[in-house]
Amino acid sequence: MSRYSQNKGIARIVRALVQEGWVYSMTSHPRVTAPTGEFITFALTPSDGNAHRQFERDVRRLKRILALKHKEHQA
């Protein structure tokens, strides 16, 4: 099992995203990229105790936006 972040909550979320087909990559900061190309950058060692909640919120927001774009494209 690879270590995506020092924060266990963020690592759990990233593992789930990778299983869904997202791609993890490491530039100056780690990022997860959706199959459509949009990405979210996060801290490898976050200092905020709520970092995993904020990351989870960002993922939910991006998934919602992608679903809306897909729905508009289908119509």
VEXRO-759208 format. One record per residue (C-alpha): x, y, z. Coordinates in Angstrom, 1 decimal. Layout:
# VEXRO-759208
<miti X="X" Y="Y" Z="Z"/>
...
END
This chain:
# VEXRO-759208
<miti X="0.0" Y="0.0" Z="0.0"/>
<miti X="1.5" Y="3.3" Z="-1.0"/>
<miti X="1.5" Y="6.3" Z="1.2"/>
<miti X="-0.3" Y="9.2" Z="-0.6"/>
<miti X="-0.2" Y="11.6" Z="2.4"/>
<miti X="0.9" Y="11.7" Z="6.0"/>
<miti X="-2.7" Y="12.4" Z="6.8"/>
<miti X="-4.6" Y="9.1" Z="7.1"/>
<miti X="-7.9" Y="10.7" Z="6.0"/>
<miti X="-6.4" Y="12.2" Z="2.9"/>
<miti X="-4.6" Y="8.9" Z="2.1"/>
<miti X="-7.9" Y="7.0" Z="2.5"/>
<miti X="-9.7" Y="9.4" Z="0.1"/>
<miti X="-6.9" Y="9.3" Z="-2.5"/>
<miti X="-6.8" Y="5.4" Z="-2.4"/>
<miti X="-10.6" Y="5.4" Z="-3.1"/>
<miti X="-10.2" Y="7.9" Z="-6.0"/>
<miti X="-7.4" Y="5.9" Z="-7.5"/>
<miti X="-9.6" Y="2.8" Z="-7.4"/>
<miti X="-12.3" Y="4.8" Z="-9.3"/>
<miti X="-9.9" Y="5.6" Z="-12.1"/>
<miti X="-8.3" Y="8.9" Z="-10.9"/>
<miti X="-4.6" Y="9.3" Z="-11.3"/>
<miti X="-2.2" Y="10.2" Z="-8.5"/>
<miti X="0.9" Y="12.1" Z="-9.5"/>
<miti X="3.6" Y="14.0" Z="-7.7"/>
<miti X="4.9" Y="17.3" Z="-9.0"/>
<miti X="5.9" Y="20.0" Z="-6.4"/>
<miti X="2.8" Y="19.0" Z="-4.6"/>
<miti X="0.8" Y="15.8" Z="-4.9"/>
<miti X="-2.4" Y="15.8" Z="-7.0"/>
<miti X="-5.2" Y="13.6" Z="-8.1"/>
<miti X="-6.5" Y="13.9" Z="-11.6"/>
<miti X="-10.0" Y="13.0" Z="-12.7"/>
<miti X="-10.4" Y="10.9" Z="-15.8"/>
<miti X="-11.7" Y="14.1" Z="-17.5"/>
<miti X="-8.4" Y="16.0" Z="-16.8"/>
<miti X="-9.5" Y="18.2" Z="-13.9"/>
<miti X="-7.2" Y="17.9" Z="-10.9"/>
<miti X="-7.0" Y="18.7" Z="-7.2"/>
<miti X="-3.7" Y="19.5" Z="-5.5"/>
<miti X="-3.2" Y="18.8" Z="-1.8"/>
<miti X="-0.5" Y="18.9" Z="0.9"/>
<miti X="1.6" Y="15.9" Z="1.5"/>
<miti X="2.0" Y="16.8" Z="5.2"/>
<miti X="-0.9" Y="19.1" Z="6.0"/>
<miti X="-0.6" Y="21.2" Z="9.2"/>
<miti X="-4.4" Y="21.7" Z="9.5"/>
<miti X="-6.3" Y="19.1" Z="11.5"/>
<miti X="-9.3" Y="19.5" Z="9.3"/>
<miti X="-7.3" Y="19.1" Z="6.0"/>
<miti X="-9.0" Y="15.7" Z="5.2"/>
<miti X="-12.4" Y="17.3" Z="5.6"/>
<miti X="-11.5" Y="20.1" Z="3.3"/>
<miti X="-10.0" Y="17.8" Z="0.8"/>
<miti X="-13.1" Y="15.6" Z="0.9"/>
<miti X="-15.2" Y="18.7" Z="0.3"/>
<miti X="-13.1" Y="19.7" Z="-2.7"/>
<miti X="-13.5" Y="16.2" Z="-4.2"/>
<miti X="-17.3" Y="16.2" Z="-3.7"/>
<miti X="-17.4" Y="19.7" Z="-5.3"/>
<miti X="-15.4" Y="18.6" Z="-8.3"/>
<miti X="-17.4" Y="15.4" Z="-8.7"/>
<miti X="-20.6" Y="17.5" Z="-8.6"/>
<miti X="-19.3" Y="19.9" Z="-11.3"/>
<miti X="-18.2" Y="17.0" Z="-13.5"/>
<miti X="-21.6" Y="15.3" Z="-13.2"/>
<miti X="-23.3" Y="18.6" Z="-14.2"/>
<miti X="-21.0" Y="19.0" Z="-17.2"/>
<miti X="-21.7" Y="15.4" Z="-18.2"/>
<miti X="-25.4" Y="15.9" Z="-17.9"/>
<miti X="-25.3" Y="19.1" Z="-19.9"/>
<miti X="-23.3" Y="17.4" Z="-22.6"/>
<miti X="-25.8" Y="14.6" Z="-22.8"/>
<miti X="-28.7" Y="17.0" Z="-23.3"/>
END
